[in-house]
Amino acid sequence: MCVTCLHPGARVVATDLLGARADALQESFGENLNFAFYDLDVADEDQVKEIFKRVAADGHLPNVVLNNAAITGEMLMGAGKSFPDFANTSLEDWEKTIRVNLTGAFLIARQMDIDIVGRYPAAFGQCGVNVCVERPAS
Ligand SMILES: NC(=O)c1ccc[n+]([C@@H]2O[C@H](COP(=O)([O-])OP(=O)(O)OC[C@H]3O[C@@H](n4cnc5c(N)ncnc54)[C@H](O)[C@@H]3O)[C@@H](O)[C@H]2O)c1
């Protein structure tokens, strides 16, 4: 996704949890002047509010938000557990997944509305774009 956006000249503000994926992103694109990275847990309301302020303070004004953060099956079971069948899926894992995949997308979209679309309507012809990349079950 970063390659697709950076190649034609778009500026990309990427976020992820700290860890190997974040490191890989920064290794791949950190030298690109059109790329900026911020660590963020999309399930944390305070972090989501704060990141929009930091991004704006750093001079970025995103007009498209791509909600791609997700707990996929591999990530959920990453601690060496095998993937359970439906009958053995725990409520804890269900709630964790909903918190990131659904609530996280809501928090980001809402903050985009508050801090970008609502604040700079003229800059975007009174519109902003929010794209959610989800599928109901993996
Ligand atoms: N890969 C595909 O072919 C495909 C196709 C259709 C839909 N989707 C959907 O797109 C979404 C993403 O899929 P993917 O293949 O890119 O998954 P992925 O695991 O490669 O990427 C998800 C990213 O979200 C990050 N993440 C997880 N929890 C987070 C949190 N709390 N805060 C911030 N970041 C967090 C992970 O670190 C990871 O980098 C999923 O909902 C998936 O179902 C993927």
The ligand as a Gaussian input file, in Angstrom:
#p B3LYP/6-31G(d) Opt

LIG

0 1
 N       -4.397000      -9.328000       2.837000
 C       -5.480000      -9.509000       2.083000
 O       -5.441000     -10.114000       1.019000
 C       -6.820000      -8.928000       2.519000
 C       -7.894000      -9.006000       1.628000
 C       -9.123000      -8.447000       2.001000
 C       -9.273000      -7.861000       3.256000
 N       -8.233000      -7.837000       4.104000
 C       -8.462000      -7.237000       5.399000
 O       -7.583000      -6.130000       5.578000
 C       -7.249000      -6.020000       6.968000
 C       -5.737000      -6.037000       7.107000
 O       -5.243000      -7.226000       6.526000
 P       -3.685000      -7.423000       6.266000
 O       -3.533000      -8.625000       5.421000
 O       -3.091000      -6.125000       5.824000
 O       -3.213000      -7.764000       7.762000
 P       -1.777000      -7.606000       8.366000
 O       -1.739000      -8.458000       9.601000
 O       -0.725000      -7.772000       7.328000
 O       -1.741000      -6.045000       8.788000
 C       -2.491000      -5.583000       9.863000
 C       -1.633000      -4.559000      10.573000
 O       -2.406000      -4.035000      11.659000
 C       -1.496000      -3.815000      12.715000
 N       -2.229000      -3.745000      13.972000
 C       -2.781000      -4.765000      14.679000
 N       -3.332000      -4.321000      15.809000
 C       -3.112000      -2.972000      15.826000
 C       -3.443000      -1.951000      16.740000
 N       -4.113000      -2.205000      17.878000
 N       -3.071000      -0.690000      16.445000
 C       -2.399000      -0.414000      15.303000
 N       -2.054000      -1.336000      14.381000
 C       -2.414000      -2.601000      14.658000
 C       -0.549000      -5.004000      12.651000
 O        0.648000      -4.746000      13.375000
 C       -0.338000      -5.151000      11.161000
 O        0.774000      -4.393000      10.708000
 C       -7.929000      -7.211000       7.674000
 O       -9.160000      -6.770000       8.203000
 C       -8.157000      -8.187000       6.545000
 O       -9.229000      -9.058000       6.837000
 C       -6.993000      -8.322000       3.771000

